[in-house]
Amino acid sequence: QGFIVKNNGDTLFGLIDYHSWENNPKKIAFKSITKKITVYSAKDIKQFHVSDEIYESAIIQIEISSRTLNTLDKNSDFQFLTDTGFVQTIIKGTRSLYYYKPSGYEPNFYILQNGKLELLLYKKYLVETKGLSEKQNLKFIQQLKEYLSDCPTSLKQLDSLDYKKRSLEKTFINYFKCKQSTAVFHKKTEKMKPLKKVARPI
């Protein structure tokens, strides 16, 4: 069960074909109360809600550089691509965090600035100094320092922050605690369950 919000603001309740997506969806199938099935793209609707998740349609920039060691670039410059899809809301409030993982590319995170999604910038790359070594362009840390600057106590651990969903989510939770306020919406990152050890035959 879920609902969609159309571009004109109308809300329609029904059933959404939900797949616990590894990659953010480009389209969804929606069955209305009249049993009619319609496929909606991110251009067709504003957002949809399903299984305690919120996805908002957006035209966004994505950073497309590889983060796999054997395919890293040898420069720190960002590589951008414009994409259209459904961005997942992680935290929404006076400060908001969004997640987008397009098919074939690495996850990207966004903050909401003046009503627009701003990409948090991060890149891994290689430098050659007596052999190749891995470096990181951590511009997203400076972006967050400015975005969360009205609560200095939430900035203490930003310099060691990872560009990962759980780390970023925790930073925003600490921000709201500092401000003694509550997010309008918070999609908690699910913990990975440890694999069960299976006894091998001797």
Buried (B, 14 or more C-beta within 10 A) or exposed (E): EBBBBEEEEEEBEBBBBBEEBEBBBBBBBBEEEEEEEBEBBBEBBBBBBBEEBBBBBBEBBBBBBBBEEEEBBEEBEBEEEEBEBBBBBBBBBEBBBBBBBBEEBBBBBBBBEEEEBBBBBBBBBBEEEEEEEEBBBBBBBEBBBEBBEEBEEBBEEBEEBEBEBEBBBBBBBBBBEBBEEEBEBBBEBEEEEEEEEEEEEE
